[in-house]
Amino acid sequence: MSASDLHLLVLLLLVLVAGLALGAMAYVSYRHPALATPLMVASGGAAVLVACVGVILTR
């Protein structure tokens, strides 16, 4: 397995985990509307983290 294949695998796993986390946050905010604002802040933080990891993986 080459380094490029490993980067693609890590990227795929990151996308899958982020999708699951966003789905879970959407479900929780639907069931408990009072948590919508904290979850928006958390999803914003997750977006920044994903962007940073994307920049690192492209180098």
PyMOL Python script that loads the backbone (N, CA, C, O; Angstrom):
from pymol import cmd

cmd.read_pdbstr("""\
ATOM      1  N   MET A   1       0.856  -1.168   0.000  1.00  0.00           N
ATOM      2  CA  MET A   1       0.000   0.000   0.000  1.00  0.00           C
ATOM      3  C   MET A   1       0.904   1.234   0.000  1.00  0.00           C
ATOM      4  O   MET A   1       1.766   1.388   0.865  1.00  0.00           O
ATOM      5  N   SER A   2       0.696   2.090  -0.964  1.00  0.00           N
ATOM      6  CA  SER A   2       1.535   3.282  -1.066  1.00  0.00           C
ATOM      7  C   SER A   2       1.003   4.393  -0.160  1.00  0.00           C
ATOM      8  O   SER A   2      -0.093   4.304   0.393  1.00  0.00           O
ATOM      9  N   ALA A   3       1.805   5.426  -0.032  1.00  0.00           N
ATOM     10  CA  ALA A   3       1.413   6.556   0.817  1.00  0.00           C
ATOM     11  C   ALA A   3       0.181   7.247   0.255  1.00  0.00           C
ATOM     12  O   ALA A   3      -0.656   7.725   1.020  1.00  0.00           O
ATOM     13  N   SER A   4       0.052   7.309  -1.057  1.00  0.00           N
ATOM     14  CA  SER A   4      -1.103   7.956  -1.668  1.00  0.00           C
ATOM     15  C   SER A   4      -2.383   7.170  -1.382  1.00  0.00           C
ATOM     16  O   SER A   4      -3.437   7.760  -1.144  1.00  0.00           O
ATOM     17  N   ASP A   5      -2.290   5.835  -1.405  1.00  0.00           N
ATOM     18  CA  ASP A   5      -3.444   5.013  -1.067  1.00  0.00           C
ATOM     19  C   ASP A   5      -3.840   5.205   0.393  1.00  0.00           C
ATOM     20  O   ASP A   5      -5.025   5.237   0.722  1.00  0.00           O
ATOM     21  N   LEU A   6      -2.855   5.329   1.252  1.00  0.00           N
ATOM     22  CA  LEU A   6      -3.122   5.537   2.666  1.00  0.00           C
ATOM     23  C   LEU A   6      -3.804   6.883   2.891  1.00  0.00           C
ATOM     24  O   LEU A   6      -4.711   6.983   3.717  1.00  0.00           O
ATOM     25  N   HIS A   7      -3.383   7.911   2.173  1.00  0.00           N
ATOM     26  CA  HIS A   7      -4.011   9.233   2.292  1.00  0.00           C
ATOM     27  C   HIS A   7      -5.470   9.171   1.848  1.00  0.00           C
ATOM     28  O   HIS A   7      -6.342   9.763   2.483  1.00  0.00           O
ATOM     29  N   LEU A   8      -5.732   8.460   0.767  1.00  0.00           N
ATOM     30  CA  LEU A   8      -7.107   8.333   0.290  1.00  0.00           C
ATOM     31  C   LEU A   8      -7.975   7.566   1.288  1.00  0.00           C
ATOM     32  O   LEU A   8      -9.136   7.913   1.502  1.00  0.00           O
ATOM     33  N   LEU A   9      -7.415   6.536   1.889  1.00  0.00           N
ATOM     34  CA  LEU A   9      -8.153   5.760   2.883  1.00  0.00           C
ATOM     35  C   LEU A   9      -8.473   6.605   4.107  1.00  0.00           C
ATOM     36  O   LEU A   9      -9.592   6.560   4.617  1.00  0.00           O
ATOM     37  N   VAL A  10      -7.512   7.365   4.577  1.00  0.00           N
ATOM     38  CA  VAL A  10      -7.734   8.244   5.730  1.00  0.00           C
ATOM     39  C   VAL A  10      -8.783   9.300   5.390  1.00  0.00           C
ATOM     40  O   VAL A  10      -9.643   9.611   6.215  1.00  0.00           O
ATOM     41  N   LEU A  11      -8.715   9.848   4.184  1.00  0.00           N
ATOM     42  CA  LEU A  11      -9.695  10.842   3.760  1.00  0.00           C
ATOM     43  C   LEU A  11     -11.095  10.239   3.703  1.00  0.00           C
ATOM     44  O   LEU A  11     -12.054  10.867   4.151  1.00  0.00           O
ATOM     45  N   LEU A  12     -11.224   9.039   3.164  1.00  0.00           N
ATOM     46  CA  LEU A  12     -12.514   8.363   3.107  1.00  0.00           C
ATOM     47  C   LEU A  12     -13.065   8.123   4.507  1.00  0.00           C
ATOM     48  O   LEU A  12     -14.244   8.370   4.759  1.00  0.00           O
ATOM     49  N   LEU A  13     -12.229   7.648   5.411  1.00  0.00           N
ATOM     50  CA  LEU A  13     -12.672   7.415   6.790  1.00  0.00           C
ATOM     51  C   LEU A  13     -13.073   8.717   7.472  1.00  0.00           C
ATOM     52  O   LEU A  13     -14.037   8.746   8.237  1.00  0.00           O
ATOM     53  N   LEU A  14     -12.341   9.788   7.201  1.00  0.00           N
ATOM     54  CA  LEU A  14     -12.678  11.086   7.774  1.00  0.00           C
ATOM     55  C   LEU A  14     -14.036  11.561   7.279  1.00  0.00           C
ATOM     56  O   LEU A  14     -14.835  12.082   8.057  1.00  0.00           O
ATOM     57  N   VAL A  15     -14.297  11.387   6.006  1.00  0.00           N
ATOM     58  CA  VAL A  15     -15.590  11.792   5.439  1.00  0.00           C
ATOM     59  C   VAL A  15     -16.719  10.966   6.041  1.00  0.00           C
ATOM     60  O   VAL A  15     -17.777  11.507   6.363  1.00  0.00           O
ATOM     61  N   LEU A  16     -16.508   9.662   6.198  1.00  0.00           N
ATOM     62  CA  LEU A  16     -17.540   8.810   6.784  1.00  0.00           C
ATOM     63  C   LEU A  16     -17.830   9.178   8.236  1.00  0.00           C
ATOM     64  O   LEU A  16     -18.991   9.247   8.640  1.00  0.00           O
ATOM     65  N   VAL A  17     -16.794   9.411   9.012  1.00  0.00           N
ATOM     66  CA  VAL A  17     -16.985   9.784  10.420  1.00  0.00           C
ATOM     67  C   VAL A  17     -17.659  11.144  10.528  1.00  0.00           C
ATOM     68  O   VAL A  17     -18.538  11.335  11.369  1.00  0.00           O
ATOM     69  N   ALA A  18     -17.254  12.096   9.681  1.00  0.00           N
ATOM     70  CA  ALA A  18     -17.889  13.420   9.700  1.00  0.00           C
ATOM     71  C   ALA A  18     -19.359  13.317   9.312  1.00  0.00           C
ATOM     72  O   ALA A  18     -20.201  13.998   9.896  1.00  0.00           O
ATOM     73  N   GLY A  19     -19.673  12.481   8.341  1.00  0.00           N
ATOM     74  CA  GLY A  19     -21.075  12.283   7.949  1.00  0.00           C
ATOM     75  C   GLY A  19     -21.900  11.687   9.077  1.00  0.00           C
ATOM     76  O   GLY A  19     -23.026  12.119   9.322  1.00  0.00           O
ATOM     77  N   LEU A  20     -21.348  10.705   9.759  1.00  0.00           N
ATOM     78  CA  LEU A  20     -22.059  10.124  10.901  1.00  0.00           C
ATOM     79  C   LEU A  20     -22.258  11.145  12.019  1.00  0.00           C
ATOM     80  O   LEU A  20     -23.326  11.206  12.627  1.00  0.00           O
ATOM     81  N   ALA A  21     -21.230  11.941  12.285  1.00  0.00           N
ATOM     82  CA  ALA A  21     -21.337  12.945  13.346  1.00  0.00           C
ATOM     83  C   ALA A  21     -22.371  14.009  12.981  1.00  0.00           C
ATOM     84  O   ALA A  21     -23.165  14.417  13.828  1.00  0.00           O
ATOM     85  N   LEU A  22     -22.366  14.457  11.731  1.00  0.00           N
ATOM     86  CA  LEU A  22     -23.352  15.456  11.320  1.00  0.00           C
ATOM     87  C   LEU A  22     -24.765  14.889  11.361  1.00  0.00           C
ATOM     88  O   LEU A  22     -25.705  15.586  11.742  1.00  0.00           O
ATOM     89  N   GLY A  23     -24.916  13.635  10.974  1.00  0.00           N
ATOM     90  CA  GLY A  23     -26.228  12.994  11.068  1.00  0.00           C
ATOM     91  C   GLY A  23     -26.711  12.889  12.505  1.00  0.00           C
ATOM     92  O   GLY A  23     -27.886  13.121  12.791  1.00  0.00           O
ATOM     93  N   ALA A  24     -25.810  12.541  13.402  1.00  0.00           N
ATOM     94  CA  ALA A  24     -26.176  12.443  14.818  1.00  0.00           C
ATOM     95  C   ALA A  24     -26.548  13.817  15.379  1.00  0.00           C
ATOM     96  O   ALA A  24     -27.500  13.936  16.151  1.00  0.00           O
ATOM     97  N   MET A  25     -25.800  14.853  14.993  1.00  0.00           N
ATOM     98  CA  MET A  25     -26.127  16.200  15.478  1.00  0.00           C
ATOM     99  C   MET A  25     -27.462  16.680  14.918  1.00  0.00           C
ATOM    100  O   MET A  25     -28.225  17.347  15.617  1.00  0.00           O
ATOM    101  N   ALA A  26     -27.747  16.347  13.666  1.00  0.00           N
ATOM    102  CA  ALA A  26     -29.031  16.726  13.086  1.00  0.00           C
ATOM    103  C   ALA A  26     -30.184  16.028  13.816  1.00  0.00           C
ATOM    104  O   ALA A  26     -31.218  16.642  14.078  1.00  0.00           O
ATOM    105  N   TYR A  27     -30.006  14.759  14.138  1.00  0.00           N
ATOM    106  CA  TYR A  27     -31.034  14.014  14.858  1.00  0.00           C
ATOM    107  C   TYR A  27     -31.265  14.596  16.255  1.00  0.00           C
ATOM    108  O   TYR A  27     -32.408  14.772  16.677  1.00  0.00           O
ATOM    109  N   VAL A  28     -30.176  14.893  16.970  1.00  0.00           N
ATOM    110  CA  VAL A  28     -30.303  15.438  18.326  1.00  0.00           C
ATOM    111  C   VAL A  28     -30.948  16.817  18.298  1.00  0.00           C
ATOM    112  O   VAL A  28     -31.779  17.127  19.152  1.00  0.00           O
ATOM    113  N   SER A  29     -30.576  17.652  17.326  1.00  0.00           N
ATOM    114  CA  SER A  29     -31.178  18.986  17.272  1.00  0.00           C
ATOM    115  C   SER A  29     -32.644  18.915  16.859  1.00  0.00           C
ATOM    116  O   SER A  29     -33.420  19.802  17.213  1.00  0.00           O
ATOM    117  N   TYR A  30     -33.038  17.886  16.121  1.00  0.00           N
ATOM    118  CA  TYR A  30     -34.450  17.708  15.761  1.00  0.00           C
ATOM    119  C   TYR A  30     -35.252  17.258  16.980  1.00  0.00           C
ATOM    120  O   TYR A  30     -36.367  17.727  17.207  1.00  0.00           O
ATOM    121  N   ARG A  31     -34.675  16.347  17.760  1.00  0.00           N
ATOM    122  CA  ARG A  31     -35.380  15.841  18.943  1.00  0.00           C
ATOM    123  C   ARG A  31     -35.361  16.816  20.107  1.00  0.00           C
ATOM    124  O   ARG A  31     -36.317  16.865  20.880  1.00  0.00           O
ATOM    125  N   HIS A  32     -34.296  17.594  20.249  1.00  0.00           N
ATOM    126  CA  HIS A  32     -34.143  18.538  21.347  1.00  0.00           C
ATOM    127  C   HIS A  32     -33.773  19.907  20.771  1.00  0.00           C
ATOM    128  O   HIS A  32     -32.589  20.227  20.666  1.00  0.00           O
ATOM    129  N   PRO A  33     -34.761  20.714  20.397  1.00  0.00           N
ATOM    130  CA  PRO A  33     -34.472  22.003  19.745  1.00  0.00           C
ATOM    131  C   PRO A  33     -33.629  22.958  20.589  1.00  0.00           C
ATOM    132  O   PRO A  33     -32.968  23.834  20.032  1.00  0.00           O
ATOM    133  N   ALA A  34     -33.631  22.815  21.900  1.00  0.00           N
ATOM    134  CA  ALA A  34     -32.835  23.710  22.748  1.00  0.00           C
ATOM    135  C   ALA A  34     -31.338  23.497  22.526  1.00  0.00           C
ATOM    136  O   ALA A  34     -30.540  24.377  22.845  1.00  0.00           O
ATOM    137  N   LEU A  35     -30.951  22.351  21.991  1.00  0.00           N
ATOM    138  CA  LEU A  35     -29.537  22.067  21.753  1.00  0.00           C
ATOM    139  C   LEU A  35     -29.071  22.510  20.371  1.00  0.00           C
ATOM    140  O   LEU A  35     -27.919  22.271  20.011  1.00  0.00           O
ATOM    141  N   ALA A  36     -29.924  23.140  19.600  1.00  0.00           N
ATOM    142  CA  ALA A  36     -29.578  23.489  18.222  1.00  0.00           C
ATOM    143  C   ALA A  36     -28.400  24.469  18.167  1.00  0.00           C
ATOM    144  O   ALA A  36     -27.498  24.296  17.347  1.00  0.00           O
ATOM    145  N   THR A  37     -28.396  25.487  19.021  1.00  0.00           N
ATOM    146  CA  THR A  37     -27.308  26.479  18.980  1.00  0.00           C
ATOM    147  C   THR A  37     -25.962  25.878  19.373  1.00  0.00           C
ATOM    148  O   THR A  37     -24.984  26.110  18.661  1.00  0.00           O
ATOM    149  N   PRO A  38     -25.854  25.122  20.462  1.00  0.00           N
ATOM    150  CA  PRO A  38     -24.556  24.505  20.761  1.00  0.00           C
ATOM    151  C   PRO A  38     -24.098  23.538  19.674  1.00  0.00           C
ATOM    152  O   PRO A  38     -22.903  23.418  19.405  1.00  0.00           O
ATOM    153  N   LEU A  39     -25.050  22.851  19.055  1.00  0.00           N
ATOM    154  CA  LEU A  39     -24.662  21.925  17.993  1.00  0.00           C
ATOM    155  C   LEU A  39     -24.182  22.664  16.752  1.00  0.00           C
ATOM    156  O   LEU A  39     -23.321  22.155  16.035  1.00  0.00           O
ATOM    157  N   MET A  40     -24.717  23.853  16.481  1.00  0.00           N
ATOM    158  CA  MET A  40     -24.237  24.637  15.349  1.00  0.00           C
ATOM    159  C   MET A  40     -22.791  25.073  15.590  1.00  0.00           C
ATOM    160  O   MET A  40     -21.976  25.063  14.668  1.00  0.00           O
ATOM    161  N   VAL A  41     -22.479  25.450  16.808  1.00  0.00           N
ATOM    162  CA  VAL A  41     -21.101  25.822  17.144  1.00  0.00           C
ATOM    163  C   VAL A  41     -20.182  24.611  17.002  1.00  0.00           C
ATOM    164  O   VAL A  41     -19.071  24.731  16.485  1.00  0.00           O
ATOM    165  N   ALA A  42     -20.636  23.457  17.456  1.00  0.00           N
ATOM    166  CA  ALA A  42     -19.829  22.239  17.348  1.00  0.00           C
ATOM    167  C   ALA A  42     -19.619  21.851  15.887  1.00  0.00           C
ATOM    168  O   ALA A  42     -18.522  21.439  15.511  1.00  0.00           O
ATOM    169  N   SER A  43     -20.648  21.976  15.065  1.00  0.00           N
ATOM    170  CA  SER A  43     -20.486  21.625  13.654  1.00  0.00           C
ATOM    171  C   SER A  43     -19.585  22.627  12.944  1.00  0.00           C
ATOM    172  O   SER A  43     -18.869  22.256  12.014  1.00  0.00           O
ATOM    173  N   GLY A  44     -19.606  23.886  13.362  1.00  0.00           N
ATOM    174  CA  GLY A  44     -18.671  24.863  12.809  1.00  0.00           C
ATOM    175  C   GLY A  44     -17.234  24.512  13.159  1.00  0.00           C
ATOM    176  O   GLY A  44     -16.336  24.626  12.324  1.00  0.00           O
ATOM    177  N   GLY A  45     -17.026  24.091  14.380  1.00  0.00           N
ATOM    178  CA  GLY A  45     -15.694  23.651  14.790  1.00  0.00           C
ATOM    179  C   GLY A  45     -15.251  22.418  14.030  1.00  0.00           C
ATOM    180  O   GLY A  45     -14.082  22.296  13.663  1.00  0.00           O
ATOM    181  N   ALA A  46     -16.185  21.498  13.789  1.00  0.00           N
ATOM    182  CA  ALA A  46     -15.852  20.294  13.014  1.00  0.00           C
ATOM    183  C   ALA A  46     -15.504  20.662  11.578  1.00  0.00           C
ATOM    184  O   ALA A  46     -14.616  20.051  10.982  1.00  0.00           O
ATOM    185  N   ALA A  47     -16.183  21.641  11.021  1.00  0.00           N
ATOM    186  CA  ALA A  47     -15.883  22.073   9.649  1.00  0.00           C
ATOM    187  C   ALA A  47     -14.478  22.660   9.558  1.00  0.00           C
ATOM    188  O   ALA A  47     -13.755  22.414   8.593  1.00  0.00           O
ATOM    189  N   VAL A  48     -14.101  23.433  10.565  1.00  0.00           N
ATOM    190  CA  VAL A  48     -12.741  23.986  10.584  1.00  0.00           C
ATOM    191  C   VAL A  48     -11.711  22.859  10.700  1.00  0.00           C
ATOM    192  O   VAL A  48     -10.674  22.900  10.038  1.00  0.00           O
ATOM    193  N   LEU A  49     -11.989  21.864  11.529  1.00  0.00           N
ATOM    194  CA  LEU A  49     -11.080  20.736  11.686  1.00  0.00           C
ATOM    195  C   LEU A  49     -10.934  19.965  10.376  1.00  0.00           C
ATOM    196  O   LEU A  49      -9.823  19.601   9.991  1.00  0.00           O
ATOM    197  N   VAL A  50     -12.039  19.720   9.698  1.00  0.00           N
ATOM    198  CA  VAL A  50     -11.996  19.000   8.424  1.00  0.00           C
ATOM    199  C   VAL A  50     -11.231  19.804   7.384  1.00  0.00           C
ATOM    200  O   VAL A  50     -10.476  19.236   6.594  1.00  0.00           O
ATOM    201  N   ALA A  51     -11.416  21.111   7.375  1.00  0.00           N
ATOM    202  CA  ALA A  51     -10.689  21.952   6.423  1.00  0.00           C
ATOM    203  C   ALA A  51      -9.186  21.887   6.684  1.00  0.00           C
ATOM    204  O   ALA A  51      -8.395  21.803   5.744  1.00  0.00           O
ATOM    205  N   CYS A  52      -8.795  21.923   7.940  1.00  0.00           N
ATOM    206  CA  CYS A  52      -7.362  21.845   8.278  1.00  0.00           C
ATOM    207  C   CYS A  52      -6.774  20.496   7.878  1.00  0.00           C
ATOM    208  O   CYS A  52      -5.669  20.431   7.341  1.00  0.00           O
ATOM    209  N   VAL A  53      -7.501  19.438   8.137  1.00  0.00           N
ATOM    210  CA  VAL A  53      -7.026  18.102   7.764  1.00  0.00           C
ATOM    211  C   VAL A  53      -6.938  17.990   6.239  1.00  0.00           C
ATOM    212  O   VAL A  53      -6.007  17.377   5.717  1.00  0.00           O
ATOM    213  N   GLY A  54      -7.888  18.569   5.534  1.00  0.00           N
ATOM    214  CA  GLY A  54      -7.841  18.569   4.072  1.00  0.00           C
ATOM    215  C   GLY A  54      -6.621  19.268   3.535  1.00  0.00           C
ATOM    216  O   GLY A  54      -5.999  18.801   2.581  1.00  0.00           O
ATOM    217  N   VAL A  55      -6.272  20.391   4.142  1.00  0.00           N
ATOM    218  CA  VAL A  55      -5.070  21.113   3.724  1.00  0.00           C
ATOM    219  C   VAL A  55      -3.829  20.284   3.995  1.00  0.00           C
ATOM    220  O   VAL A  55      -2.909  20.257   3.178  1.00  0.00           O
ATOM    221  N   ILE A  56      -3.794  19.611   5.131  1.00  0.00           N
ATOM    222  CA  ILE A  56      -2.643  18.780   5.478  1.00  0.00           C
ATOM    223  C   ILE A  56      -2.521  17.608   4.508  1.00  0.00           C
ATOM    224  O   ILE A  56      -1.418  17.264   4.084  1.00  0.00           O
ATOM    225  N   LEU A  57      -3.649  16.996   4.157  1.00  0.00           N
ATOM    226  CA  LEU A  57      -3.602  15.835   3.269  1.00  0.00           C
ATOM    227  C   LEU A  57      -3.201  16.201   1.843  1.00  0.00           C
ATOM    228  O   LEU A  57      -2.636  15.371   1.131  1.00  0.00           O
ATOM    229  N   THR A  58      -3.482  17.417   1.422  1.00  0.00           N
ATOM    230  CA  THR A  58      -3.142  17.799   0.053  1.00  0.00           C
ATOM    231  C   THR A  58      -1.664  18.141  -0.102  1.00  0.00           C
ATOM    232  O   THR A  58      -1.182  18.226  -1.232  1.00  0.00           O
ATOM    233  N   ARG A  59      -0.937  18.338   0.978  1.00  0.00           N
ATOM    234  CA  ARG A  59       0.490  18.664   0.889  1.00  0.00           C
ATOM    235  C   ARG A  59       1.327  17.480   0.640  1.00  0.00           C
ATOM    236  O   ARG A  59       2.548  17.597   0.542  1.00  0.00           O
TER     237      ARG A  59
END
""", "prot")
cmd.dss("prot")
cmd.show_as("cartoon", "prot")
cmd.util.cbc("prot")
cmd.orient("prot")
